[in-house]
Amino acid sequence: MSNKYPAPGSVIVHVVDPAKVRGARLNRAEEELAGRFCFEKDAARWRACRSALRMILGEILEGPPEELVLETGEYGKPALAKPHQGLHFNLSHCDDLALIALSMEGEIGVDIEPADRGTSLLGCEASFCHPEEIAGLPLEKDRRALALIDLWTRKEALLKALGTGMSLAPETVSLADPTAPHPRLLGFGVRRLHHPALERHIAHLAAPHACTEAEIRIFQG
């Protein structure tokens, strides 16, 4: 196995600036999908993030990025096809940054949002917060907004690791008591990601408990 793979018990998280990704490395189906976006800026960001994912995977697997075979799970989560299915990954992006997480320990999930997006979640608590979580939210507007975006990214990362899509409604999952997680999330731990490149963002990583380390790298592609 190449030493480019994540080490046992670790996760590698690449921070990607979509504006700095040079060239598209997509297959034909992905190019067609990008062509269905209504706005070119959204299509360009999607192409850049997907190309970065393929370049990272291609470097690890030592193959042409556009030739890697990605399969889609029951709820839409992409994964590498055999014989590379042991390398798990997840991608999240917002307008200006993307995160690509990699691990050999099992399914993982990652989520990133601008820190100031929390204000847009005020008044929407019931759509993604469990009643126990709502009861513990601060009342002061700015603190409540920050708590909401933190909760949103934590929960999104966990649900992406689980790979269920919206079949497990976020408002039915409570993270209010970390000692009593939802039964379907027992195998995962979640942590906030800290790095100077993320200082204006909130990002969380969900990974198997065997993952005790997370290394953050800046994508240079």
C-alpha positions in Angstrom: 0.0 0.0 0.0 1.3 3.5 -0.9 2.5 5.6 2.0 0.2 8.3 0.6 -2.8 6.6 2.2 -4.1 7.9 5.6 -2.2 6.2 8.4 -4.1 3.8 10.7 -6.2 5.7 13.2 -6.0 9.0 11.2 -8.0 11.2 8.9 -6.4 13.5 6.3 -8.5 16.6 5.5 -7.6 18.6 2.4 -8.7 22.3 2.4 -9.4 23.3 -1.2 -9.8 26.7 -2.7 -12.0 26.0 -5.8 -10.7 29.1 -7.5 -7.2 27.7 -7.5 -8.0 24.3 -8.9 -6.2 24.1 -12.2 -8.0 22.1 -15.0 -11.0 19.8 -14.9 -10.4 16.1 -14.4 -13.9 14.8 -14.7 -15.4 11.9 -16.6 -18.1 12.3 -19.2 -21.0 11.7 -16.9 -19.7 14.3 -14.5 -19.2 16.8 -17.3 -22.8 16.3 -18.4 -24.0 16.7 -14.8 -22.1 20.0 -14.5 -23.8 21.2 -17.6 -27.2 21.0 -16.0 -26.4 23.7 -13.4 -28.5 26.8 -13.9 -25.6 29.2 -13.1 -22.1 28.9 -14.5 -20.5 30.0 -11.2 -22.2 27.0 -9.5 -21.1 24.7 -12.3 -17.5 26.0 -12.1 -17.3 25.4 -8.4 -18.8 21.9 -8.6 -16.3 21.0 -11.4 -13.4 22.4 -9.3 -14.3 20.5 -6.2 -15.0 17.2 -8.0 -11.8 17.6 -9.9 -9.8 18.2 -6.7 -11.4 15.1 -5.2 -10.4 13.0 -8.3 -6.8 14.5 -8.3 -6.3 13.6 -4.6 -7.7 10.1 -5.0 -5.7 9.6 -8.2 -2.5 10.6 -6.5 -3.1 8.1 -3.7 -4.2 5.3 -6.1 -1.5 6.2 -8.7 -4.0 6.3 -11.6 -5.5 8.9 -14.0 -8.0 10.9 -11.9 -10.7 11.0 -14.6 -10.5 7.2 -15.0 -11.3 6.4 -11.3 -14.6 4.5 -10.9 -16.9 6.1 -8.3 -20.1 4.3 -7.3 -23.1 5.9 -5.6 -24.7 4.3 -2.6 -28.4 3.9 -1.9 -28.8 7.4 -0.7 -26.4 9.1 -3.1 -23.1 9.0 -1.2 -20.2 8.4 -3.6 -17.5 5.8 -2.9 -14.6 4.1 -4.7 -15.4 0.9 -6.5 -13.6 -2.4 -5.8 -10.8 -3.0 -5.2 -10.3 0.5 -3.7 -13.4 0.5 -1.5 -11.3 0.5 1.7 -10.3 4.1 1.1 -13.2 6.2 2.4 -13.7 9.8 1.5 -16.2 12.7 1.9 -16.5 16.1 0.3 -18.2 19.3 1.5 -18.1 22.7 0.0 -19.5 26.2 0.5 -19.0 29.2 -1.8 -15.3 29.8 -1.3 -13.8 26.6 0.3 -14.1 22.8 0.1 -13.0 20.0 2.4 -12.1 16.5 1.3 -11.6 14.0 4.1 -9.9 10.6 3.7 -9.6 7.6 6.0 -9.0 3.8 6.0 -10.9 3.2 9.2 -14.5 3.4 7.8 -17.1 5.8 6.6 -16.5 9.5 7.3 -18.4 12.7 6.9 -17.3 16.4 6.8 -19.2 19.6 6.6 -18.1 23.3 6.2 -20.1 26.5 6.3 -19.2 30.2 6.5 -19.3 31.2 10.2 -21.7 34.1 9.4 -24.3 31.8 7.9 -25.7 31.2 11.3 -27.9 34.3 11.1 -29.8 32.7 8.2 -30.7 29.8 10.5 -32.5 32.0 13.1 -36.1 31.0 13.1 -35.5 27.7 11.4 -34.5 25.8 14.5 -37.4 23.3 14.3 -36.4 22.2 10.8 -33.1 20.6 11.9 -32.9 20.8 15.7 -34.2 18.3 18.1 -36.4 19.8 20.9 -33.7 19.0 23.4 -31.2 21.0 21.4 -33.5 23.9 21.0 -34.0 24.0 24.8 -30.3 24.5 25.3 -29.7 27.2 22.7 -28.7 30.7 23.9 -31.4 33.4 23.7 -29.0 36.3 22.7 -29.2 36.6 18.9 -25.4 36.5 17.9 -24.6 33.6 20.3 -27.7 31.7 19.1 -26.7 32.1 15.5 -23.2 30.8 16.2 -24.6 27.9 18.2 -26.9 27.0 15.3 -24.2 27.0 12.6 -22.0 24.9 14.9 -24.9 22.4 15.5 -25.8 22.4 11.8 -22.2 21.4 10.7 -21.8 18.8 13.5 -25.0 17.1 12.6 -24.5 17.3 8.9 -21.0 15.7 9.2 -22.5 12.9 11.3 -25.4 12.2 8.9 -23.0 12.3 5.9 -20.8 9.7 7.7 -23.8 7.6 8.2 -24.7 8.0 4.6 -28.4 8.0 5.0 -29.3 11.3 3.3 -32.5 12.7 4.7 -33.9 9.2 5.5 -32.8 10.0 9.0 -34.4 13.4 9.6 -32.0 15.8 11.4 -34.7 17.1 13.8 -35.1 13.5 15.1 -31.4 13.3 16.1 -30.3 15.0 19.4 -26.7 15.9 20.0 -27.6 17.7 23.2 -26.1 14.9 25.3 -22.9 13.5 23.8 -22.8 10.7 26.3 -26.1 9.3 24.8 -25.8 9.5 21.0 -28.5 8.4 18.6 -28.3 4.6 18.3 -27.4 4.8 14.6 -24.5 7.2 15.4 -22.8 5.1 18.1 -19.9 4.2 15.9 -18.9 7.8 15.2 -17.2 10.7 17.0 -17.4 14.3 15.8 -14.8 17.1 16.2 -14.5 20.7 15.2 -11.7 21.3 12.7 -9.3 24.2 13.5 -6.8 25.7 11.1 -5.9 29.3 10.0 -7.4 28.6 6.6 -10.7 27.9 8.3 -10.8 31.0 10.6 -13.9 32.4 8.9 -15.7 29.0 8.7 -17.2 26.4 10.9 -16.2 22.8 10.0 -16.7 19.5 11.6 -15.5 16.0 10.9 -17.3 12.8 11.8 -15.2 9.6 11.8 -15.1 6.2 13.5 -13.9 6.2 17.1 -10.7 4.4 15.9 -9.7 7.7 14.2 -7.9 9.6 16.9 -5.9 12.1 14.7 -6.9 14.5 12.0 -4.2 16.1 9.8 -5.2 19.2 7.8 -3.5 19.9 4.5 -3.8 22.7 2.0 -4.5 21.4 -1.5 -2.0 22.6 -3.9 -3.5 21.3 -7.2 
